[in-house]
């Protein structure tokens, strides 16, 4: 079956259009399914500005469908994966809005920390969305959501999700490793793990403070004792001790 987006039966009159070469200004005629063309005048490689590369960024059949992907798309591929992971996480938890909300908040805080900590956004955000993905199986098998049961059940589910999305093997392995011990830091940890861990700590503390009052000195002590990154500590202090918006 041919992808409907590339099937000419579904095309309209605007499926053929002209694009100016950024090098010499010569007009090149594009069909909507062409990722790139060589300018007939100067030979410059011209990228189709109107093509929707969204599906190709995560579809494992993208090369078969579109041929060699342009560098612009390859550069986006890993970053766009996180959006698909978020969708799959929500589909997996279905109406469990508490777990969906928790994972989404962890990803939001992780995204704030990535740049300063120089983490890999695709790994960090995929792991943030999937860190608690084993909780349903833990409850089904053991009638418990204890951390070690989550860590035991989570990696295989995360691996299936990422494999079905066509993620790179190296990324899959690292995300599954994080999911498999996200409550229990090792003596030596990667930057990616530390960002996910600290983001989870922030959300866990937020949820705890909704039910329990803690004195500022107790909150400060917990932040200094448990957080692994300087960025995580600063963000937590900003949220819990200075009461400033983030």
N, C-alpha and C positions, 0 to 999 in steps of 0.2 A: 504494500500500500504506500502510495506516495504521500509525503507530508502535504496537507492542504495548502499551507502557506506557499509551497513551491509548485503547486499544480496549476497549470495555465487555465484550467476550466473555471477556476475561482477568481481569475484576474479581472480587473476593471480597466477602464480606459487610461488610468494613471499608472499602469504597470510598466510603461515605457516612458522615459524622461531623459532630459539632458543634465549633465553635471559639468561644471567648468573645472578644468585641470588647475590645481593650486599652483603649479609651476609656471605654466605658460598661458593659461586662460582659455585654451582651446576647448570647445564644447564636445563632450563625449556622450554618446547615447548609451544609456543603461537599461537593461531589463531589471525588474525589481528583485529578481533572485540572484543577481550577479554580485558577489562580495566585492570584487575589484575588477578594474580594467586597466590596460596600458594605454596611455595617451598616444594617439596616432601621430601627433606632431613632435613631442619631445621624449616620449618613452617613459614618462613618470608614471608610477603606480598610483592610480586614483581609487580611493575607497568609496563605496556606495554610501552616501550619507543618509539615505532614506530606508536602508534595510534594517529590519528589526532583528538584531542578533541575540535577543533575549533567550530564545530556546536553544540556540547553538552554544550558548555559554555553559550549559549544563548537560545537554543531550549527548550521550555517548556515541550516537550515530551522526554527529554533526559533520564530520569529515566526509562521510559517505554522501550526505545530503548536499553539502555546500562545496566540497572539494577542499583544497588547502585553505585553512582559515587565516585571515589577515592578522598581523601582529597586534593590531588594536584590539581584536577580539580575544586573542590568546591572553593578553594582559588582564582582561576583565574576567576571564573564565573562573578563576578561583574566588574572586571577590563576589561574583554573582551567585556562586554556589550557596552562600550563606542564606540568601533569600529563599532558595528552594528547601534548604534544611529547616528553616523556620516554618514553612508551609507543612512539611512532612511531620514535624513535631506536633503542630496543632492538630493535624489529621489523626495522629496516633493517640493523643490524649482526648480527642473528641470534645465532649462537654465538660471535661475536668478543667474548668476555667481557673481554678486555683493553681494547678500545676503549669498551665499555659502561661498565666500571668507571672508566676515565679521565674520560669525560664526566660521569658521575654525581658523581664527586669534585669536578670543576670547578664543577658546579652547587651542590654543598653549600657550598663555600667562598665562591662568589659570593653565596649567600643570606646568609651571615654578614656580608658587607660592604655589602649593598644599603642598609640603613637608614642607616648612618653616612655613606655617600657619596651618599645621596639619589638613587639610581638608580631606574629603572622596573623593578619585579620581572618583569613579563611579558616585556619586551624582554631583560633581562639573563639570565633563566633559560632562555628559549627559545634565545638565542644560546649560552649555556653548554652546553646539551645538544647543540646542532647544530654547534658550532665546528669539529669535525673530521669532519663528515659527508662531506666530499669525499675522504677518504683512500682509500676502496675504489676509486673511479673513477680516482684518481691512480695507484694500483698497477696497475689493469687496463690503463689507456691507456699509461702511461709506465714501468711496472715500477719506480716510485719513490713514496715517501711524502714527498718533499721538500715543504717548507712552501709554496712558490709553486704547486706543483701542487695541493695541498689547497685553497688559496685560490682557484685557478682553477676547480676543479670543484665546490666546496661550495655556492656561492650558488644555483645552479639546483636542486639537490636540496633545499636548505632551503626554497626558494620553493615547490616542489611540495608539500612536507609541510605547510607553513603554510597554503597556499591550500586544500588539501583539508580542513584543519581549520576553515576559515572565519575565519581571523584577519584583522584589519583591515589594509588596504593599507599604511598608514603603519608599522605594527609590522613587517610583512613586509619592507618596504624597509630599515628600520633593522637588523633581524636579519641580513638578507642582506649588508648593507654590512659589518657586524662580521665575519661568517663569511669574507667575501672579502678581509680583510686582518688577520686576528686575530693573526698572527705579526709584523706590521709596523706599529707605531703611526705615525700621521702626526704632523706637528708640532703640530697642534691636534686634540684628541680629545674625544669626549663622555664624560660620567661613566659612561654605560652601557658603552662600549667599555673604559674603564680598569678597571672592576670585572671584566669577563670576562677581560681580559688578565692582571690580577694573580692571579686565581683559577687560571688556566691555568699561570702561572709557579710558583705554589705546588706544584701537582700535578707539574709537570715536574721541579721540584727534588726533590720527594719521591722520584720514580722514579729520578732520577739518583743520589741518595744511597743507594739500595738496592744499587747496583752499584759506586759509587765513594766512597771516603772523602775528605772535604774538611775542611780545618782550619776552625775557627769563624771566623777572620778572613777566610778566602776566601768563606765563606757570607755573612758580613756584608757584604763588598764587593759580592757579586753582588746581594744584596737592595737595597742602596743605589743600585746602578747601574741596575737593570732595572725595579724596581717603580714604578708610576705614581701610586698613591694612598697617603695616609698610613695608611689602614685596612689596606691590603694589606701594607705594610711592617711594621706592628705585629703583624699576624696571623702573617706569616712569621717574624718574630723570636721570637714566642711559641712557634711550632712547632719551629724549627730551632736556636735559640740558648739558650732557657731550658728546653726539654724539658718544657713544661707541656702538659697535655691541653687540647683545644679542643672 
